[in-house]
């Protein structure tokens, strides 16, 4: 087995569930009357338990397979009494249910074998055993076939009874017995898991798409030379402070405001307003920590924040790494900081105050669905 995991491929975990379980999702999502699972005899108890756990309204039967794929399909055929049979490889767990319905409808209309097929996108060459190219094949005449493959049941049984050698798929066995085989358009998602790379590809396709939101926060404070300066969670000895109800840390306030905006949880004023005596002289990092707690309560978590400080003083560059470490530690998520001046323009350029502009990215916590904004 090229997966090299020492267990039957159908039972290999894929995104927390056996590959077979995902395949049954696809099969049972189609218009089918009954399902027969042929598996290794040594693993029948596991297969029985997996099927029993589904509590499906469609009958599902587990039968012991044979020493080869062909023998396993033959064993499953003995348990089928419908007039149309679809044969599917459990190693194609992402096959859409619509493909099963399309194959079944085509068999009913054409009364012939039907296989899904995809035209190759690459140039195809025939090569010799030593790797040398023998010829370039006309890819307009080529197709890669998939499953499910559908057949009139009695014709397929007769083909299996007449088979005198192993075939790589049911369509070739059916054709060898004189049956007509036609194609319909296949599905790229119906690829077969054969190698570890295929398994990783399937894992990525099944991974939940994160719910992301962005927010913007802006905070401005005027200079107050009688107060100490607190900015980005740091004390700045020797620098003029900022006027405000709390410690007037414009950077922390902008970060908190951006996070609240992204999560739809209001703004800094509505959450920690100047009308609340308990917020008097509150450290800026405390606002960041409390905002992170509000996000978690509402089902969000910060991904990252970027904040730009606008003002003549202090110079941000010498303490940028220190500031980023303080903010990131309080938020438990990456925070990047940059500083700029306005070339003497406006109140920041004249040294009358400091502005901070932050952007935040937040994501919904796994298993919480899409959190609803607070009202």
N, C-alpha and C positions, 0 to 999 in steps of 0.2 A: 504494500500500500504506500503510495507516494506521499501521503500525509505523514506517515511514519509515527503515528500516535499509539499504535498497539491496540486499537479498538476498532470495531466495525465503523465504517465511515458514517453510516446513518445515525450512530449514537455519539459521534463526536460533538462536543458542546459548541454551539454557535450563538453568541450573544446571550449566554446563560441558559440556553435550551438545546436539546439534541437536534441535529440537522433534520432528522425524521419528523420531529414535531413541527418545525417550520414548513416542511413539505406537506404535511397533513393539513396545515392551515390553508395552503393553496388549493389542495384537492377538494377539501370540504367547502371551500368558497365557491366552487363550481356546481353546475347542475349534474350531480352524480347520484346514482341510486344505491350503490354499495361500494365499499373499499376493501381490498384484500392486501395485506402487508405480508410479503415473503421475506423472512429474515433468517439469520444463522440459528440453527437449532439450540446451540449453547446459550443464546441470548433471548430465547423466547420469553422467559419470565419478565425480563426488563421491558421487552416490547409489549407484552400483555399489560403490564402496569402503566406504561405510557399511554396506551390506547384507552384503558379503563378510566384514566384520569380525565380524559376529554369529555366524557358523557355526551357523545355526539348523537344527534337524532338519526344520522345516517349510519347504518350498520357497518362496523369495521371488524374484520376478521384477521387474525394473525395465523399464518401457516409456516411450517418449517421450509426453508428454501433448500436448494441443492448445492452441489459443489461448484457450480458455475452460474453465471447470470442467466444463461439459457435454461438451465435446469430449474432455477428459482421461478422464472416466469411460467414454465410448464406446470410447476406445482401450484402456482396461484391461479392459473387458468382452470384447474380442476374445481376450484371453489367459486367460479363465476358462472352465472346463468343468464346474464344479460345478452342482448343481441349485438351490442357494440362494446368493445373493450378498449380502454385506454391503458397503455403501459407507460409508467413513469419511473424515472430514476430518482430516488430520494436524494441523491447528491446534487440535485438542482432545486434547492429549497426556495429560491426567490422567483420561481416561475409564477407568473400572474395567473389567477383563476380564469381570467378571460381567455387564455390560451387553451385551457382544457375545453372550454365551451366551444371555441372556434374549431378545434380538431374534431370534437364529437359531431358538430353540425356538418362539417365537411364530409365525414364518413357517412352520415345519414343521407346526404345528398348524392354523393358520388358512388357509394357502395364499393369503395376501394380502400386500400391502405392510405393513410394521410400522415405526413410528418411535417413538423415545423422546420423551416430551413432559413438560414441567413447567408447571403452572398458574402464572400470574403472581401474585406476592404484592402488587404495587402496583395501584392503580386505573389503568385504561388509557383514554385519551381519543383520539378521532380529531380531528386538527387540520388546519386549512387551510394553504395555502402561506405565508400571512402570520403564522402562529403562533397564530391564534385558535382556540378550542375549538369544534368542530362538534358533538360529542356524546360522552357517556360510554358506553363499551362494557360489555357484560355480561361480566365476566371469567370467569364460570362457563362461558362458551362459548369461551374462548380458551386457547391453550397455545403455549408456545415449544418448537419441536421441535429435536432434537439429532441427532447421528450416534453410532453407526452406524445407517443405515437399511437394512432388509433386505427382499428380494424373491425370489419364485420367478424363477430366472434366465431362463427362456425368456420369461416375461411382460415382464421388464425389457428384454430385448433387443428384443422387439417394440415396446415403448413407445419406445425410443430410435430405432428405425427409422422410427417414425411421427412423431417430433417435428418440428414445423415452426417452432419458436421456442425462445428460451432460457428456461430455468426456473431458479429460485433454488435448488431442491434436487431430488433424485431422486423424492421422494414426489409433488411437484406434477407432474412430468413423467409419472410412472406414472399418476396420477389423470386427467391430461388425455387419456391413451390409453384410459380406461375402466376402469383397474384400481382395485380396492378398497384403501383404505389405513386401517389401524387403528393405535392407539397403545398403548404400555405406559408405565409410570412411568419417567421419566428420572432422571438423577443430577445433583445440583448441581455435582459435581466435573468433569462433562463440558463445562464452559464453553469457549467458543471464544476463542483468543487473537487479538484484532483490534487492540487499541491497546497503547501502552506500559504503561498501567495494568494491563491483563490480564496482560502479561508479568511485571510486578512481583508481581502476585497469585500467579501460578504459581510464581515463584521462592520466595516466602515459604512456600507450601504444601510445596515440596520441600526446604526448608531442614531440616537435621537438628535434631531436638529435643535440646537440650543435656542431658547427664546432670549433675544438680546434687546436691550433698550439703551438709548443714550440720553444724557442730560447736560445742561449747561448751568453753571453757577457763577455769579458775579458778586463781588463785595468791594466796597470802597470805604475807606476811613481817612478822615483828615488828620494831619499831624497835630500832636499835643506834646510839646516839649517837656511838660511836667510829668509825663508818664513814662515808664520803661517800655521799650519796644519788644513785643512778642510777635514773631512772624514765622510761619511754617512750623510751629511747635517748638521753636527755639527762642531763647533770650538773646538779645543783642546789646550787650553793655556798650555805653557810650553813644548810642543812637537815639534820636528823638522818637518817642512813642507815638501811639495813635489814639485818637479819641473814640470812646465807645462804652457801651453798657457793660460788656464783658471785658476780656483782655484785648479786644479789638484786633485779634489775629486775622487779618483779611484773607490770608492764604487758607487757613483752616476753615474759615467761614465759607469761602468759595467752593472748597472741596465738598463740604457737607451739603451746600446748596445744590451742587451738581448731582450728587448722589440722590438726594430727595427728588429732584426733578426727573431723573432717569426712572426712578421707581414709581413715580406718580404719587408721592407722599407729601405733596405741598412744598413749602420752602422753609428757609431758615427762620424767617420772622414768625410764621405760623406755628412752628415747632418749639422755638427757643426765643421768643420775642422779648423786647426790652420792657414789656409790661410785667415780666415775671421777676420778682426780687431774687429768687434763688439763682438766677443766671448772672447776678452781679459779679464781675471780675472772674467769670468762669474761664478756665484755660481753653484755648482753641482746640487742643488735641482731645479734650473731653467731648466737645461737640462732634468731632470725627468719630470717636468710639461709640457715642450714643446713636449717631446716625447709622453706623454699621449695624447696631443692634435692632434699630427700627426696620432696616431692610431685611434682616434675617427673620424677624417676626412676620413680615409681610410676604416672605417666600422669595426674596431676592438676595443675591450676593454680588459684591463688587468684582469686576474683572480687572479694571485699571482706571486710573485717573491721571490726567495731565493738567498742570496748572501753570499759568503764565503770570508773573509778577511785573507790574508796570509802575515804575517810579525811579526817582534819581538815587535815592538811598533807601536801604543799605545795598551794597553790591552783593548780588546773590551768588555769583560764581564761586567765591572762596568757600562757601558753606553749603553748596548745592547738595553734595553727597550726604552731608549730615542731615539736612532738611528732608531729603527724600527718605532717608532711613527712619527718621522720626514719624513722618506721615505714613509710610508703608507699614511700620510696626503698629501704629494705632488702628489702621484700617484692615490690616492683614491682607493686603493686596498691593500690587505695584503702584507707586505714585511717582511721576516724573515732574520735575520743576525746571522752569527756565525763567530768565529775567530779561527785561528790556526797558529802555527809556523811550521818551517821546520827542527827543531832540529839542527839549525846552518848550514844547507845546503843551497847553492845557495845564490843569492843576498838578498832574504827576510830574510834568516837565519843569514846573516852577517849584517843585519840592513842597507843595502844600498838602500832599496826601499820597496814599498808595492805593492802587487798584489791583485786584487779582481776578483772573478769568479762568475757570476750570471747566473741563469736559470730563464726563464720567461714562463708563460703559458697565452695565450690570447685566446679569443673566439670571433666569429663573432657576431655582434650586431643583435638582433632579427629583422626580417623584412628586413635585408640588403642582404640576400642571402649569398653567399661565396664571400667576398671581394677579388678583384684582387690585387696582389702585385703591388706596384708602380714600374715603370721602369725608 
